[in-house]
């Protein structure tokens, strides 16, 4: 068996890295959510103008 004691600096560094990774994941998730919201808004605008153009084409 390996009976080496855990290096407290390594344990602290691992905990710090884990916290950083979780914060980065949270930021990426929020960024993805904002991107999807913006894409949905853009899609609605495109459809609105596309349908408006089709309606104008039928009037002429």
C-alpha positions in Angstrom: 0.0 0.0 0.0 1.0 3.6 -0.6 1.3 5.4 2.8 2.5 8.8 1.5 0.8 11.6 3.3 -1.2 14.0 1.3 0.6 17.2 0.5 -1.6 20.0 2.0 -0.5 22.4 -0.8 -1.5 19.9 -3.4 -4.9 19.4 -1.7 -5.4 23.1 -1.5 -4.5 23.5 -5.2 -6.8 20.7 -6.2 -9.7 22.4 -4.3 -8.9 25.7 -5.8 -8.8 24.2 -9.3 -12.1 22.4 -8.7 -13.7 25.7 -7.6 -12.3 27.5 -10.7 -13.6 24.8 -13.0 -17.1 24.9 -11.4 -17.2 28.7 -11.8 -16.0 28.5 -15.4 -18.7 25.9 -16.1 -21.3 28.1 -14.6 -20.1 31.1 -16.7 -20.2 29.0 -19.8 -23.7 27.8 -19.0 -24.9 31.3 -18.5 -23.2 32.4 -21.8 -24.9 29.5 -23.7 -28.3 30.5 -22.2 -27.8 34.1 -23.3 -26.7 33.0 -26.8 -29.8 30.8 -27.1 -32.0 33.7 -26.0 -30.4 36.0 -28.6 -30.7 33.4 -31.3 -34.4 33.0 -30.5 -35.0 36.7 -30.7 -33.1 36.9 -34.1 -35.2 34.0 -35.4 -38.4 35.7 -34.4 -37.3 38.9 -36.2 -36.4 37.0 -39.3 -39.8 35.3 -39.4 -41.6 38.5 -38.7 -39.9 40.3 -41.7 -40.1 37.3 -43.9 -43.9 36.9 -43.3 -44.3 40.7 -43.6 -42.6 40.6 -47.0 -44.7 37.7 -48.2 -47.9 39.6 -47.1 -46.7 42.7 -49.0 -46.0 40.6 -52.1 -49.5 39.3 -52.2 -51.0 42.9 -51.9 -49.3 44.1 -55.1 
